[in-house]
């Protein structure tokens, strides 16, 4: 049995590496791929012990879900930032949008550093945190709801009809807001979340840097929030 277990683990190790690379391509540089792989390997070993075919899922589907889920859980732990850092991220987000609205172009790191009275290095660090927040908590990010807030759009309680109805209304409003974006902005959203392209891949399509794609996404999200408030 142990030999079988070892063989299964060896067989699925490439899947762990593949999922880690895919996630890493969407994340800032300060997230180490080795840490993602480590979490995935642990989940893989646990999956071999816990898999029960009576629940209907194939082992491949089950292990894929467990591995990716473990990596996402690890990344969520990284997202627990001090309150002052969260405030700085929110301010950075706002300054990018305000600059774009006033100048019809995106700001440079240097311009943002001057506006926020921070060093360029600090602005870039905040950008890394912003990238992680965008990737992990898109619903909370768009609707501007904190983890401690009264409403969690990832709602796990399917029994609560009012919560489900409220969530449905919000997402219908979100779809209406997306339709107000221009074609380029809708394309970027589609590439990012419908086709699951990484920031680097979108940057290659647009002919810009991946950090610039992140800025564009920040502007798009700010527009969506503004449209929804209207």
Secondary structure per residue as TSV (DSSP state, phi and psi in degrees):
chain	resnum	aa	ss	phi	psi
A	1	X	-	360.0	-40.6
A	2	X	H	-64.2	-40.7
A	3	X	H	-61.5	-42.0
A	4	X	H	-61.2	-42.6
A	5	X	H	-62.1	-44.1
A	6	X	H	-62.1	-40.1
A	7	X	H	-65.5	-40.5
A	8	X	H	-64.5	-43.0
A	9	X	H	-61.2	-45.3
A	10	X	H	-60.8	-40.6
A	11	X	H	-63.3	-35.5
A	12	X	H	-99.0	0.6
A	13	X	H	-60.1	-39.4
A	14	X	H	-59.9	-32.2
A	15	X	H	-65.2	-40.5
A	16	X	H	-59.1	-48.2
A	17	X	H	-63.7	-40.3
A	18	X	H	-62.7	-46.9
A	19	X	H	-64.7	-38.0
A	20	X	H	-63.6	-42.4
A	21	X	H	-64.9	-41.8
A	22	X	H	-62.7	-43.9
A	23	X	H	-66.4	-43.9
A	24	X	H	-59.1	-34.7
A	25	X	T	-65.8	-15.6
A	26	X	T	-102.2	2.7
A	27	X	S	-119.8	162.5
A	28	X	-	-68.9	166.4
A	29	X	T	-66.9	-22.4
A	30	X	T	-79.1	-0.4
A	31	X	S	-94.0	120.6
A	32	X	-	-85.8	132.0
A	33	X	H	-66.6	-30.8
A	34	X	H	-62.5	-34.8
A	35	X	H	-67.7	-38.7
A	36	X	H	-64.3	-43.4
A	37	X	H	-62.8	-41.0
A	38	X	H	-60.6	-45.4
A	39	X	H	-63.4	-38.5
A	40	X	H	-66.5	-39.9
A	41	X	H	-64.8	-41.8
A	42	X	H	-60.4	-44.5
A	43	X	H	-64.5	-37.5
A	44	X	H	-62.1	-47.8
A	45	X	H	-62.1	-42.2
A	46	X	H	-65.3	-34.9
A	47	X	H	-63.9	-38.8
A	48	X	H	-61.1	-38.5
A	49	X	H	-75.9	-31.2
A	50	X	H	-101.5	-11.4
A	51	X	-	-62.7	133.7
A	52	X	-	-131.7	108.4
A	53	X	G	-63.3	-14.4
A	54	X	G	-66.4	-18.1
A	55	X	G	-83.7	-2.9
A	56	X	S	99.5	-28.1
A	57	X	-	-77.1	142.5
A	58	X	-	-69.7	159.3
A	59	X	H	-62.6	-38.4
A	60	X	H	-61.2	-44.7
A	61	X	H	-64.5	-44.3
A	62	X	H	-62.2	-47.9
A	63	X	H	-69.9	-35.1
A	64	X	H	-59.6	-47.0
A	65	X	H	-63.3	-43.5
A	66	X	H	-66.0	-41.8
A	67	X	H	-66.0	-50.4
A	68	X	H	-64.9	-38.8
A	69	X	H	-61.1	-39.9
A	70	X	H	-65.3	-39.6
A	71	X	H	-66.6	-42.4
A	72	X	H	-64.0	-42.0
A	73	X	H	-59.7	-40.7
A	74	X	H	-62.1	-43.2
A	75	X	H	-66.6	-35.6
A	76	X	H	-63.0	-34.8
A	77	X	H	-64.3	-34.5
A	78	X	H	-68.6	-19.2
A	79	X	T	-84.9	-0.1
A	80	X	-	-82.4	86.3
A	81	X	-	-96.8	153.8
A	82	X	-	-58.3	154.1
A	83	X	H	-59.4	-40.2
A	84	X	H	-65.4	-33.4
A	85	X	H	-69.8	-41.0
A	86	X	H	-60.2	-39.2
A	87	X	H	-65.8	-39.2
A	88	X	H	-65.6	-38.9
A	89	X	H	-63.3	-44.0
A	90	X	H	-63.7	-38.7
A	91	X	H	-67.7	-42.5
A	92	X	H	-57.6	-44.4
A	93	X	H	-57.4	-46.2
A	94	X	H	-67.2	-41.5
A	95	X	H	-65.2	-35.8
A	96	X	H	-62.3	-45.8
A	97	X	H	-66.6	-45.3
A	98	X	H	-61.5	-41.6
A	99	X	H	-62.7	-43.2
A	100	X	H	-64.0	-43.0
A	101	X	H	-61.7	-38.1
A	102	X	H	-83.3	-28.7
A	103	X	H	-117.9	-8.6
A	104	X	S	56.9	32.7
A	105	X	S	-155.5	163.8
A	106	X	-	-86.6	147.6
A	107	X	-	-79.4	158.9
A	108	X	-	-86.8	167.9
A	109	X	H	-58.8	-40.7
A	110	X	H	-63.7	-41.9
A	111	X	H	-65.3	-41.5
A	112	X	H	-65.2	-39.6
A	113	X	H	-61.0	-40.9
A	114	X	H	-68.3	-42.7
A	115	X	H	-62.8	-42.0
A	116	X	H	-91.0	-3.7
A	117	X	T	58.4	46.2
A	118	X	-	-128.4	167.2
A	119	X	-	-77.6	158.4
A	120	X	H	-60.3	-37.9
A	121	X	H	-60.3	-44.4
A	122	X	H	-64.9	-38.1
A	123	X	H	-63.0	-42.5
A	124	X	H	-65.1	-37.3
A	125	X	H	-64.4	-41.8
A	126	X	H	-63.1	-35.3
A	127	X	H	-61.2	-41.6
A	128	X	H	-59.1	-44.2
A	129	X	H	-65.4	-37.4
A	130	X	H	-63.9	-41.7
A	131	X	H	-58.7	-46.3
A	132	X	H	-63.8	-40.9
A	133	X	H	-65.7	-41.7
A	134	X	H	-60.9	-42.2
A	135	X	H	-72.9	-41.7
A	136	X	H	-84.8	-35.2
A	137	X	-	-128.5	56.2
A	138	X	H	-59.4	-42.9
A	139	X	H	-64.5	-45.8
A	140	X	H	-65.8	-35.7
A	141	X	H	-64.6	-45.7
A	142	X	H	-68.7	-44.6
A	143	X	H	-86.3	-2.3
A	144	X	T	59.6	47.1
A	145	X	-	-112.6	123.9
A	146	X	-	-78.2	162.5
A	147	X	T	-59.5	-28.5
A	148	X	T	-89.8	-1.2
A	149	X	S	-69.6	173.9
A	150	X	S	-78.0	-13.5
A	151	X	-	-130.0	127.4
A	152	X	-	-115.7	112.5
A	153	X	T	-75.5	-4.4
A	154	X	T	-90.0	14.0
A	155	X	-	-28.2	125.1
A	156	X	-	-96.9	-11.2
A	157	X	-	-90.3	95.9
A	158	X	T	-73.8	-10.9
A	159	X	T	-77.6	-22.2
A	160	X	-	-86.3	102.1
A	161	X	H	-64.0	-39.1
A	162	X	H	-64.3	-40.5
A	163	X	H	-62.9	-43.2
A	164	X	H	-64.3	-40.1
A	165	X	H	-65.9	-41.8
A	166	X	H	-64.3	-41.9
A	167	X	H	-63.1	-41.1
A	168	X	H	-62.9	-42.7
A	169	X	H	-62.4	-43.7
A	170	X	H	-61.0	-43.5
A	171	X	H	-74.2	-29.0
A	172	X	H	-64.6	-41.6
A	173	X	H	-64.5	-37.5
A	174	X	H	-63.3	-42.9
A	175	X	H	-61.5	-40.9
A	176	X	H	-61.4	-40.4
A	177	X	H	-67.3	-39.4
A	178	X	H	-61.0	-37.5
A	179	X	H	-65.0	-17.7
A	180	X	T	-83.5	-13.2
A	181	X	S	-72.5	157.4
A	182	X	-	-75.1	172.0
A	183	X	H	-61.8	-40.0
A	184	X	H	-64.6	-42.3
A	185	X	H	-66.2	-40.3
A	186	X	H	-64.8	-37.4
A	187	X	H	-62.2	-45.1
A	188	X	H	-63.0	-43.9
A	189	X	H	-59.7	-42.7
A	190	X	I	-64.3	-44.6
A	191	X	I	-62.6	-37.5
A	192	X	I	-76.2	-45.7
A	193	X	I	-111.4	-22.4
A	194	X	I	-89.3	-44.0
A	195	X	S	-98.9	-3.2
A	196	X	-	58.2	37.9
A	197	X	-	-76.2	145.8
A	198	X	-	-74.9	167.5
A	199	X	H	-60.5	-39.2
A	200	X	H	-64.1	-40.5
A	201	X	H	-66.8	-41.7
A	202	X	H	-65.0	-40.0
A	203	X	H	-59.7	-39.5
A	204	X	H	-65.2	-38.2
A	205	X	H	-65.1	-42.1
A	206	X	H	-86.8	-15.4
A	207	X	T	75.1	34.4
A	208	X	S	-131.7	-178.3
A	209	X	-	-84.2	160.8
A	210	X	H	-67.6	-30.9
A	211	X	H	-66.4	-33.9
A	212	X	H	-67.0	-37.1
A	213	X	H	-61.6	-40.5
A	214	X	H	-61.5	-41.0
A	215	X	H	-63.1	-43.8
A	216	X	H	-60.4	-42.3
A	217	X	H	-62.7	-38.9
A	218	X	H	-60.5	-42.3
A	219	X	H	-64.6	-42.8
A	220	X	H	-61.4	-45.6
A	221	X	H	-63.5	-40.0
A	222	X	H	-63.4	-40.0
A	223	X	H	-62.1	-43.1
A	224	X	H	-62.0	-42.7
A	225	X	H	-62.4	-41.7
A	226	X	H	-63.3	-44.6
A	227	X	H	-62.1	-38.1
A	228	X	H	-72.2	-32.3
A	229	X	H	-66.6	-32.4
A	230	X	-	-68.8	360.0
